[in-house]
Amino acid sequence: MEVKICLGEGLANVELFLYLVNILQRYQVRYDPSIKLSLEATFGVSRRPKHLPPLIFEKLNKF
């Protein structure tokens, strides 16, 4: 059985990384401290948080 791979997967991963870094450089990401964080997870194709707290994005003024 031959395994097929996507030739553009590496480029897609680099683009996704650069997009995420760009967001993190322009915004401060935090959550409401009154909400208790949980380490419980849901398993499927990937491991995801069971209860994701609402995130607050504050734009930084350096750009």
Helices and strands as residue ranges (DSSP letters): H 9-26, E 27-31, E 41-43, E 47-49, E 55-59
